[in-house]
Amino acid sequence: MKVYVSEECIACHRCYIYYPEVFAKDEGGYAKPRTTDHIDNKFEDMAEDAIETCPVGVISFDW
Ligand code: SF4
């Protein structure tokens, strides 16, 4: 699984507070994936929850 965050992130902090294994923040507080490569399989549930709970739906993924 690869994780993406679009430029419409509103910097609500949720994803990288709850799932720092998957997400980091940039200098403006906007989220970005911690890696541009595939995430570890053990973090996939975290990524899926972040995708479902992002208030503006800007996190996506592919395989
Ligand atoms: S949960 Fe969504 S809006 Fe909030 S910081 Fe993460 S990507 Fe941005």
Backbone and ligand atoms as CSV (ligand in chain L), in Angstrom:
chain,resi,resn,atom,element,x,y,z
A,1,MET,N,N,0.841,-1.189,0.000
A,1,MET,CA,C,0.000,0.000,0.000
A,1,MET,C,C,0.885,1.250,0.000
A,2,LYS,N,N,0.554,2.171,-0.936
A,2,LYS,CA,C,1.179,3.497,-0.931
A,2,LYS,C,C,0.125,4.510,-0.514
A,3,VAL,N,N,0.533,5.481,0.287
A,3,VAL,CA,C,-0.402,6.464,0.828
A,3,VAL,C,C,-0.086,7.835,0.230
A,4,TYR,N,N,-1.145,8.583,-0.052
A,4,TYR,CA,C,-1.004,9.931,-0.621
A,4,TYR,C,C,-1.865,10.923,0.160
A,5,VAL,N,N,-1.403,12.152,0.232
A,5,VAL,CA,C,-2.198,13.236,0.804
A,5,VAL,C,C,-2.245,14.353,-0.232
A,6,SER,N,N,-3.442,14.782,-0.578
A,6,SER,CA,C,-3.553,15.828,-1.598
A,6,SER,C,C,-3.304,17.211,-0.999
A,7,GLU,N,N,-3.183,18.182,-1.865
A,7,GLU,CA,C,-2.894,19.550,-1.425
A,7,GLU,C,C,-4.086,20.203,-0.730
A,8,GLU,N,N,-5.221,19.541,-0.699
A,8,GLU,CA,C,-6.395,20.096,-0.013
A,8,GLU,C,C,-6.407,19.797,1.480
A,9,CYS,N,N,-5.354,19.183,2.003
A,9,CYS,CA,C,-5.237,18.973,3.458
A,9,CYS,C,C,-5.445,20.304,4.174
A,10,ILE,N,N,-6.241,20.275,5.253
A,10,ILE,CA,C,-6.519,21.501,6.007
A,10,ILE,C,C,-5.707,21.580,7.306
A,11,ALA,N,N,-4.729,20.695,7.445
A,11,ALA,CA,C,-3.822,20.722,8.605
A,11,ALA,C,C,-4.577,20.584,9.919
A,12,CYS,N,N,-5.500,19.633,9.973
A,12,CYS,CA,C,-6.259,19.420,11.211
A,12,CYS,C,C,-5.439,18.638,12.239
A,13,HIS,N,N,-4.333,18.074,11.831
A,13,HIS,CA,C,-3.367,17.345,12.675
A,13,HIS,C,C,-3.756,15.894,12.951
A,14,ARG,N,N,-4.952,15.510,12.642
A,14,ARG,CA,C,-5.436,14.212,13.107
A,14,ARG,C,C,-4.548,13.042,12.680
A,15,CYS,N,N,-4.297,12.925,11.402
A,15,CYS,CA,C,-3.624,11.715,10.922
A,15,CYS,C,C,-2.231,11.547,11.512
A,16,TYR,N,N,-1.461,12.608,11.567
A,16,TYR,CA,C,-0.098,12.406,12.079
A,16,TYR,C,C,-0.017,12.403,13.590
A,17,ILE,N,N,-1.070,12.875,14.272
A,17,ILE,CA,C,-1.107,12.724,15.726
A,17,ILE,C,C,-1.432,11.275,16.090
A,18,TYR,N,N,-2.439,10.719,15.427
A,18,TYR,CA,C,-2.852,9.353,15.749
A,18,TYR,C,C,-1.952,8.300,15.108
A,19,TYR,N,N,-1.447,8.604,13.929
A,19,TYR,CA,C,-0.683,7.578,13.197
A,19,TYR,C,C,0.652,8.116,12.700
A,20,PRO,N,N,1.524,8.462,13.610
A,20,PRO,CA,C,2.829,9.002,13.193
A,20,PRO,C,C,3.690,7.976,12.465
A,21,GLU,N,N,3.310,6.710,12.566
A,21,GLU,CA,C,4.059,5.688,11.829
A,21,GLU,C,C,3.846,5.831,10.319
A,22,VAL,N,N,2.734,6.454,9.946
A,22,VAL,CA,C,2.362,6.545,8.530
A,22,VAL,C,C,2.466,7.969,7.995
A,23,PHE,N,N,2.175,8.959,8.863
A,23,PHE,CA,C,2.102,10.348,8.400
A,23,PHE,C,C,3.075,11.236,9.182
A,24,ALA,N,N,3.538,12.241,8.481
A,24,ALA,CA,C,4.364,13.279,9.099
A,24,ALA,C,C,3.740,14.616,8.735
A,25,LYS,N,N,4.279,15.694,9.288
A,25,LYS,CA,C,3.766,17.014,8.929
A,25,LYS,C,C,4.888,17.838,8.326
A,26,ASP,N,N,4.498,18.753,7.453
A,26,ASP,CA,C,5.507,19.655,6.911
A,26,ASP,C,C,5.595,20.894,7.791
A,27,GLU,N,N,6.383,21.856,7.391
A,27,GLU,CA,C,6.611,23.036,8.229
A,27,GLU,C,C,5.349,23.859,8.442
A,28,GLY,N,N,4.359,23.688,7.564
A,28,GLY,CA,C,3.110,24.425,7.697
A,28,GLY,C,C,2.047,23.667,8.483
A,29,GLY,N,N,2.371,22.458,8.942
A,29,GLY,CA,C,1.403,21.659,9.682
A,29,GLY,C,C,0.536,20.786,8.801
A,30,TYR,N,N,0.835,20.787,7.515
A,30,TYR,CA,C,0.070,19.956,6.586
A,30,TYR,C,C,0.647,18.546,6.566
A,31,ALA,N,N,-0.237,17.586,6.361
A,31,ALA,CA,C,0.185,16.190,6.406
A,31,ALA,C,C,0.882,15.763,5.124
A,32,LYS,N,N,1.760,14.810,5.286
A,32,LYS,CA,C,2.392,14.156,4.145
A,32,LYS,C,C,2.672,12.711,4.549
A,33,PRO,N,N,2.735,11.814,3.585
A,33,PRO,CA,C,3.086,10.435,3.930
A,33,PRO,C,C,4.511,10.383,4.475
A,34,ARG,N,N,4.723,9.528,5.427
A,34,ARG,CA,C,6.068,9.423,5.988
A,34,ARG,C,C,7.030,8.839,4.972
A,35,THR,N,N,6.508,8.073,4.034
A,35,THR,CA,C,7.337,7.522,2.968
A,35,THR,C,C,6.579,7.605,1.651
A,36,THR,N,N,7.299,7.777,0.561
A,36,THR,CA,C,6.674,7.726,-0.766
A,36,THR,C,C,6.682,6.305,-1.295
A,37,ASP,N,N,7.281,5.402,-0.563
A,37,ASP,CA,C,7.321,3.997,-0.952
A,37,ASP,C,C,6.166,3.253,-0.280
A,38,HIS,N,N,6.082,1.967,-0.459
A,38,HIS,CA,C,5.047,1.178,0.204
A,38,HIS,C,C,5.252,1.218,1.715
A,39,ILE,N,N,4.144,1.363,2.438
A,39,ILE,CA,C,4.250,1.320,3.895
A,39,ILE,C,C,4.348,-0.128,4.351
A,40,ASP,N,N,4.849,-0.311,5.538
A,40,ASP,CA,C,4.924,-1.646,6.121
A,40,ASP,C,C,3.512,-2.220,6.263
A,41,ASN,N,N,3.356,-3.494,5.983
A,41,ASN,CA,C,2.034,-4.131,6.071
A,41,ASN,C,C,1.376,-3.936,7.430
A,42,LYS,N,N,2.158,-3.885,8.469
A,42,LYS,CA,C,1.577,-3.781,9.814
A,42,LYS,C,C,0.941,-2.413,10.056
A,43,PHE,N,N,1.190,-1.451,9.181
A,43,PHE,CA,C,0.612,-0.116,9.333
A,43,PHE,C,C,-0.614,0.097,8.446
A,44,GLU,N,N,-1.019,-0.912,7.694
A,44,GLU,CA,C,-2.128,-0.719,6.745
A,44,GLU,C,C,-3.447,-0.398,7.437
A,45,ASP,N,N,-3.712,-1.005,8.582
A,45,ASP,CA,C,-4.951,-0.698,9.307
A,45,ASP,C,C,-4.971,0.769,9.742
A,46,MET,N,N,-3.829,1.276,10.135
A,46,MET,CA,C,-3.733,2.686,10.525
A,46,MET,C,C,-4.030,3.588,9.327
A,47,ALA,N,N,-3.449,3.257,8.203
A,47,ALA,CA,C,-3.672,4.070,7.005
A,47,ALA,C,C,-5.143,4.041,6.613
A,48,GLU,N,N,-5.764,2.877,6.675
A,48,GLU,CA,C,-7.178,2.769,6.312
A,48,GLU,C,C,-8.051,3.578,7.260
A,49,ASP,N,N,-7.725,3.560,8.538
A,49,ASP,CA,C,-8.511,4.355,9.477
A,49,ASP,C,C,-8.317,5.841,9.206
A,50,ALA,N,N,-7.109,6.247,8.909
A,50,ALA,CA,C,-6.857,7.659,8.595
A,50,ALA,C,C,-7.629,8.082,7.353
A,51,ILE,N,N,-7.671,7.227,6.357
A,51,ILE,CA,C,-8.413,7.527,5.132
A,51,ILE,C,C,-9.897,7.712,5.450
A,52,GLU,N,N,-10.426,6.861,6.309
A,52,GLU,CA,C,-11.854,6.918,6.641
A,52,GLU,C,C,-12.202,8.105,7.535
A,53,THR,N,N,-11.252,8.583,8.298
A,53,THR,CA,C,-11.573,9.606,9.297
A,53,THR,C,C,-11.036,11.002,8.962
A,54,CYS,N,N,-10.268,11.139,7.915
A,54,CYS,CA,C,-9.822,12.487,7.519
A,54,CYS,C,C,-11.073,13.333,7.265
A,55,PRO,N,N,-11.205,14.487,7.919
A,55,PRO,CA,C,-12.449,15.259,7.816
A,55,PRO,C,C,-12.728,15.819,6.431
A,56,VAL,N,N,-11.714,15.904,5.601
A,56,VAL,CA,C,-11.944,16.440,4.258
A,56,VAL,C,C,-11.626,15.417,3.160
A,57,GLY,N,N,-11.355,14.190,3.566
A,57,GLY,CA,C,-11.216,13.110,2.590
A,57,GLY,C,C,-10.087,13.280,1.588
A,58,VAL,N,N,-8.950,13.743,2.059
A,58,VAL,CA,C,-7.861,14.027,1.116
A,58,VAL,C,C,-6.737,12.989,1.145
A,59,ILE,N,N,-6.947,11.911,1.913
A,59,ILE,CA,C,-5.948,10.839,1.946
A,59,ILE,C,C,-6.424,9.727,1.022
A,60,SER,N,N,-5.525,9.228,0.210
A,60,SER,CA,C,-5.875,8.134,-0.702
A,60,SER,C,C,-4.746,7.111,-0.699
A,61,PHE,N,N,-4.949,6.045,-1.421
A,61,PHE,CA,C,-3.926,4.996,-1.465
A,61,PHE,C,C,-4.019,4.248,-2.795
A,62,ASP,N,N,-2.973,3.504,-3.099
A,62,ASP,CA,C,-3.051,2.487,-4.145
A,62,ASP,C,C,-2.113,1.350,-3.750
A,63,TRP,N,N,-2.106,0.334,-4.544
A,63,TRP,CA,C,-1.282,-0.845,-4.256
A,63,TRP,C,C,-0.107,-0.893,-5.220
L,1,SF4,S1,S,-6.513,14.100,8.730
L,1,SF4,FE1,FE,-6.734,14.929,6.640
L,1,SF4,S2,S,-6.999,17.153,6.879
L,1,SF4,FE2,FE,-6.217,16.335,8.825
L,1,SF4,S3,S,-3.972,16.641,8.700
L,1,SF4,FE3,FE,-4.449,14.546,7.966
L,1,SF4,S4,S,-4.676,14.738,5.722
L,1,SF4,FE4,FE,-4.807,16.802,6.603
